[in-house]
Amino acid sequence: MKTSIKFYEAWGKIHPLHKLAVQDAIAIGILTAFTLLMFGLVGLYYSAYNRYRASLGLPTDNTPVITLPTMRHH
């Protein structure tokens, strides 16, 4: 006796709300993977940029250069 369940047959017997839940979970997983990939690429770019600046002898810290106005005393 051969019992093989095909995915599409089983998928057709699932409740529509369960189908939506599975599709939503897959979509969220894909978006999460894409977001993590983008963070990884930005991190690699940032690391390479810092190494490049260091090779030129430029500062690699992230402190913003803000000059505060000074009051002149007459």
Steps between C-alpha positions, in 0.01 A plus 500: 500500500651825386409819683650810355359838586558764240561849627230662287238249608583555865514877447147494355360337814637763739269768638529833311606689813777247558615553142516874562693445822754280323534747213546787747763306692691429179478866394620621841788251484602625155481865610702422813767323294512792256532751786782303662674475163480877456642558850783262414580678176496839671731363770745369240495831315551695823791277602667536159445877507661529844798290388536723193492817710755350739732417208489867398579613852157654552309471828266204522292598802136592459495808716321779319696816447277768646634841589298689751474876457716696743389827651734794463548702812548872428 
